[in-house]
Amino acid sequence: MIPLVDLGAQLATIRPEIDAAIGKVLDQTAFVLGPHVESFERAFAEFVGAKHALCVHSGTAALHLAFLAAGIGPGDDVITAPSSFFATAEAIALTGARPVFADVDPGTLNLDPERVRSAITAKTKAIVPVHLFGQTADMDPLRAIAKEKNLLVIEDAAQAHGATYKNERAGSMALAACFSFYPGKNLGALGEGGAITTNDDAIAARVRLLRDHGSPKKYEHTIVGYNYRLDGIQGAILSVKLTHLPAWTEARRSLAGRYTEKLQGLKGLTLPTDAGHGKHAWHLYAVRSEHRERVFRVFADAKIAQAIHYPIPIHRQEAFRDLNLPEGSFPIAEEAARTLFSLPLYPELGHEKQDHVIEAVKKALG
Ligand SMILES: *Cc1c(COP(=O)(O)O)cnc(C)c1O
């Protein structure tokens, strides 16, 4: 079986380092936040090129707290992409604000700045670009619109650890940015995890309070907050894995380049669009085809995982039925949901397995 992501293969390459890191946390009984999380936060802030990194329990918690710290709440509209994982819009809704969608660029499937402009109303408070599949959104025009209309920008960088935009790094390009360390992400914990990065001292201070019961000091609570703290073990594991991330990202880039080279020109298949404005982190290699079901039948025989990111655009989810956004509201995102599928991609995939995938795609569409 060729999985979409092989977490076991990656773990095997660094197992002694991971065991040692966990051992240290156990020896020190530093189970919640503490020195291992703090040292990861320093290293991750430096990696991202941001002044602060604050770890939380998940990427969703990171989004929720970044929005709250930025003052987003009931009565606000927040513009984001309908083509993303559900959590982006979910976290907007958790604050009491309303997620408002703008259709995406047909190539990159990232927010289309001109469509964002058209979606702005008197209630709009913020824009949340998602760096989908590891490619940064087109930040310059988005930031220009935000500046002109006095809106906040918060990045959803959950899929974009190590991606760049021109001379900037994902996670350093807006008021705040949110990362997920879900195991399958480019930098994954061995459990749940997430982080907020920011250059803004006030946002950092607010997130620090909110993630830990609004408590600046044990048993003193200045605001009502959450328990969104990260485990010490995950902090220690993430520190180990961060040292390998640049090499893993290079391996992803090389494999993605190889897919593109070998599948170029195949009829009935649309390859991912590289906007060329920075370094793509290749979280996913997502292609499109009208004949997805035919490809999946061949994949089933060839024992290749079938994956769709994402089969239902967020505005069509049952959970958002009250937004009243019928089929046809965002045709580009809807068309992508109908035709997208992701090819196996992880640093340890290797050329032999990749060739097996390439042959299966060619067999189905050739
Ligand atoms: C994974 C992901 C999230 C949520 O992160 P969790 O750690 O699973 O809570 C949010 N946004 C995007 C784009 C994601 O891919």
The ligand as an SDF file (V2000), in Angstrom:
LIG
                    3D

 15 15  0  0  0  0  0  0  0  0999 V2000
   -4.8910   21.3740    9.4960 C   0  0  0  0  0  0  0  0  0  0  0  0
   -5.4640   22.7020    9.2100 C   0  0  0  0  0  0  0  0  0  0  0  0
   -6.0830   23.4780   10.2130 C   0  0  0  0  0  0  0  0  0  0  0  0
   -6.3940   22.9590   11.5820 C   0  0  0  0  0  0  0  0  0  0  0  0
   -5.3280   22.5010   12.3070 O   0  0  0  0  0  0  0  0  0  0  0  0
   -5.5530   21.4110   13.4860 P   0  0  0  0  0  0  0  0  0  0  0  0
   -4.1970   21.3300   14.1110 O   0  0  0  0  0  0  0  0  0  0  0  0
   -5.9860   20.1410   12.8510 O   0  0  0  0  0  0  0  0  0  0  0  0
   -6.5620   21.9690   14.4160 O   0  0  0  0  0  0  0  0  0  0  0  0
   -6.4950   24.7540    9.8770 C   0  0  0  0  0  0  0  0  0  0  0  0
   -6.3470   25.2390    8.6300 N   0  0  0  0  0  0  0  0  0  0  0  0
   -5.7910   24.5120    7.6460 C   0  0  0  0  0  0  0  0  0  0  0  0
   -5.6320   25.1140    6.2930 C   0  0  0  0  0  0  0  0  0  0  0  0
   -5.3460   23.2140    7.8970 C   0  0  0  0  0  0  0  0  0  0  0  0
   -4.8150   22.4950    6.8970 O   0  0  0  0  0  0  0  0  0  0  0  0
  1  2  1  0
  2  3  1  0
  2 14  2  0
  3  4  1  0
  3 10  2  0
  4  5  1  0
  5  6  1  0
  6  7  2  0
  6  8  1  0
  6  9  1  0
 10 11  1  0
 11 12  2  0
 12 13  1  0
 12 14  1  0
 14 15  1  0
M  END
$$$$
